[in-house]
Amino acid sequence: MMAVALLMVAATALAQSKVFFTKEITPESLVKIYKALGVEATGRVAVKISTGEGGNAHYLKPTLIRNLVDEVNGTIVECCTAYGGSRQDPKKHWETIHEHGFDSIFAVDIMDEFGEIRIPVKDKKHLKYDIVGEHVANYTFMINLAHFKGHAMGGFGGVLKNASIGVASSAGKAYIHTAGKTADTQTAWSEENLAAGPTQDLFLESMAAAAQAVHNYFGGKVLYINVMNNMSVDCDCDGHPAKPELQDMGIMASLDPVAVDQACLDKVFNHKGKAGDDNKPLIERINRQHGTYITDYAEKIGLGSKKYVLINLDK
């Protein structure tokens, strides 16, 4: 009986992913947590971030991420959006990238500037394929460097969103948002399509499937990092985001995208809020959009595990 119990404990331990954490949000701590993952980013390294909508000041600043990008000799990669604003058109997107200071420090690549490709999806419940920027084929390794915060449609945005909608081309974003109904950015937001659009859960399932497609495309050569600062209820894709009401929490990193997003969710939901450090608005946004379902479904399709061991690098 003792031997069986020990085997069960061992199996449980194996099922838990490692998530590393530090309260420090500095250029040095980003490099530290990257190195703690124990996997070197080699080859042609894409660093996927959100460059932020024009008018938004909450995105991850070039000065914060510079040391990490230099450490891996990476290229900042982005894709255009599927709605109006300052990043749907490549020309305007480049202007926004310049205004936010990225191209003056890094090599930057708008991956769908000149085209897109289709990559396979394992979970075909809604999507037949994932439509991504064609330049994704130029890279052999990806660091998914996400800003964890709220999101108007997904409830929250972390590494799963950054891998799915973030790597998708404009058409790919429309395809995910409509759960495979259309890749036409003009009709995706029409009144007719919105009225007959997918339920929220189908959208979240599509995001999870697309994130898995990107993970598998790189053969698992992806590292996942969430920076928990400037946590507005609104995404970096919002040109006029609400002011963050929750204080900065730190950085989480893992080889498992499901585990690291789940760890951030747990951090927010278990936080004891107070005046000037209120987690309620973000929790309400996440709950309103049933945002936590994405980690449930991503685990179900085998992208990762919600079970994790948190390793505090500050101790």
N, C-alpha and C positions, 0 to 999 in steps of 0.2 A: 504493500500500500504506500509506503514511504517513497519507493522508487517511482511509482506512478505519479504521486503528488509532485515530486521534483521535476518529472518530465513535463507535467502540466504547467508548472511555474516557468520552466525554460521555454516552452512553446509560447506562453504569454509574453515573455520578455522579447522573444524574437519578433513577435507581431507588432511590437511597439517601435515606432520610428523615433530617431533622435531629433530633437529640436533644440537648437542653441539659442541662448538669450543673453543680451546685455542691456542694461539701462542706458548706457552711454550712446549718444547719437553724435558721433564725430567721424571725420574721415579715417582716423586711426582705428576706431572700433569697427568700422565696416570691413577693413582689411583683416582685423583680428577675427571677426566672426566668419569671414570667408575661409581663412586658414583653418579654423576649428572644424570645418566640415570635412577636412582631410582628403579632398579631391581637388587636384590641380586643374584649372581651366587651361587647356592647351589647344593648339591649332588656331584656327580663325574664330576668334571669340566675339560673339554678339552679346551686348549688354542691353537687354530690353527694358526700357523705362517709358514713362509718359513724359513727354516734353512740356505738357501743360497747355491748356487753352489760353489764348490771349486774354489778359485781364485777370487770370488766376495767378496767385502768388504762393500757393501751397505745395506745388510740385517739388520733387527732390532737386535741390539746387546743385549746379555743376561743382561748386566748391566742396559740397559734402561728399559727392561720389567720385571726385577726381582721383584720389589715391587708389581706390579699388580699380577703377578703369585702367589707370596706369599700370597697376600691379599685374593685370592679366593681358595688357596690350590690347584692350578691347575696342570695339567700335560701337557707338551708341546707335541702336536701331529703333525705328518707329514705323508706324503705318498711318495712312490718312484716315480720317473719321468718315462716318456714313451720314452725317447731318451737316447743317450749315456751319457757321463759325469760322475760326481762323486756321483750321487744319484739314478741312476736307479737300481743298485744292492744294496740290503740291507747292505751287508758288507761294501761296499764303502760309502754308505750313513751314516752308523754309524761312520766311520772314519771322514767324513766331519762334522758331528754333534759334534764330539769330538774336531776337529781342531777349530771349531767356538765357542767352550766353553759352549755349552748348557748342556751337560750331567754332567758337573762338578758342576752345580748349581741347575738343575731341574731334576725331573723325566721326561723322554722323551719316547715317544711311536711312533714307525713307524707303523702306523695302518694296513698297508697291508703287513707287513713283513712275515706273515704266512698264509695269505689268504685274500679273499675279499667276500663281500656279495652284493646282489642286493637290492636296496631300490626303492620304487615306485616313479614314476614321475607323476605329475598332467598333465603337458603339453606333450603330446605324439606325437607332430608334427614330431619330428626326433628321439627321444630316447624312447625305450620301457621301460627302467628302468635306474637307475643310479648305476654304479659299484663303490663301495667305499671300503676302507680298513675295514676288518672284525672287527677290534677293536673299530670301531665307536660305536658298540653295548655296549661297556663297560662304556659309558658316558651318563649322563643324562642332561648335560648342556654344551653349547659351547660358548666360547668367540672367535669370529672371529677377530683376531688381525692382520690386513693387513698392509703391507708397500705399500703405494700408489706411483706409478711410472709408467714408460712406459712399454710396452710389445711388443715384435716383432710381435706376431700373433694377439693379442687382441687389440692392440693399447695402452691400459693402463691396469694396474692390480690394483684392489682394493679389497673390500670385496666380490664382486660377483665372481671374479676370484678365490679368496682364498677359497670360499665355493664350487665352482664347480670343477675346475681342481685340486685345492688344496686338497680336501677331497677325490677325485677319486683315485682309485688304478692306477697302471701303465696301466692296461688294460682299466680302466675307462677313463683315460686321452685320450687314443687312440680313444675310442668310442665317446667321446665328440668332439675331434678335427676333426673326420671324419663325424660328424653329424649323428651318428648311423650306419655308413656303416660297420665298423669293430672294434673289440676290440683286434685285434692282433697287438701287438706293432712292430712286424717285418714287416708286410705288410702295416701298416698304413702310413709309410713314404716311401714306394716304389715309383719309378718313375711313374708306372702305376696308382697307387692310387692318387698320388699327381696331376697328369695330369687330372684325372677324379674326383678329390675331390670336396667337397662341396664349394659353393660360400662362401664368407666371412660372409655374413649375416646369413647363416644357421649354421655356427660355433658359432656365437655370440648368436643365438637363443638357441642352444644346451647348451651353458654355462649358460644362464639364467634359462633354465629348470632344469639343474642339481643343481644350487644354490637353487632353490625353493624346490627341492627334499630334500636337506639337512635341510633347514629351517623347512619343514613340518615333517621330521623324528624326529626332536627334539621338535616337538609340539610348535614351536615358541620360545623355551627356548634358544635363541641365542642373544648375544649382538655383535654389529658391531662397530669396531674401525679402522679408517684409520690414519696411521702416515705419514705425508707429509714431509719426509726428504730424503736426498740423492736421489732426483728425477731424476735419469738418464732416458734416452729414452729407456734403456734396463732393463729387469726384473732381479730379484735376481737369476733367473734360468740361467742367462748368466754368464759363467765363466770369460768373458772379456768384462764387460759392459763399455759403454761410460761414460766419466766423467759427472757428473751432471752440467748443465749450469744454473739451476734454484735454487735459494736459498730456504732454508727450510721455510715452511709456518706454520706448526703447527699440531694439532691433531683434527680430527673430529670423532664424535661418535653418534650413533643412534640405536634405536630398529628396524629401517627400513633400509635394505641394499641398496635399490634403492635410497632412499633419501641421504644417506651418500656418496655414490659414485657420485651422481649428484652434491652434494654440493662441493665435491673436484674438479670435472670437472669445475664447474662454477668458483671456486677459481682460477684455472689455466688459464682458457680462459679469465677471466676478469682482470687478473693481468697486470699491466702496466710495461712491461719489460724494461730493460736497460742493458747496458754493465755489465757483471758479474752477472746478474740476469735475464736471458733470458728465457722466456716461449715459444718462437717460435719453438725450436726443438721438445719439448714434444707435442705441439699442432699439429705440422706437422706429428709426428708419430701417434698420435691418429686419425687424419683425414685420413691419408693414409690407415689405417685399418678399417675405419668407426667405430671406437671404441665406440663412443657415442650411437650407436644403441642398445647396450646391455641394457642400462637403459630404452630406449623406449620400448623394447620388454619385459623386466622384469616387467615393469609397466603394460603392456598390458595383461600379463598372471596372474596378481594379486599378484605378490610378494611384491610390495610396491608402493610408490608414488614418482614421481619426484617433487612434490610440497612439500616444507618444510619451516619451520621457523627456522632461524639460531639464536641460543642462545649463545652469547659470554660470556664465563665464566671469561674473564679478566676484564669485566666491573662491 
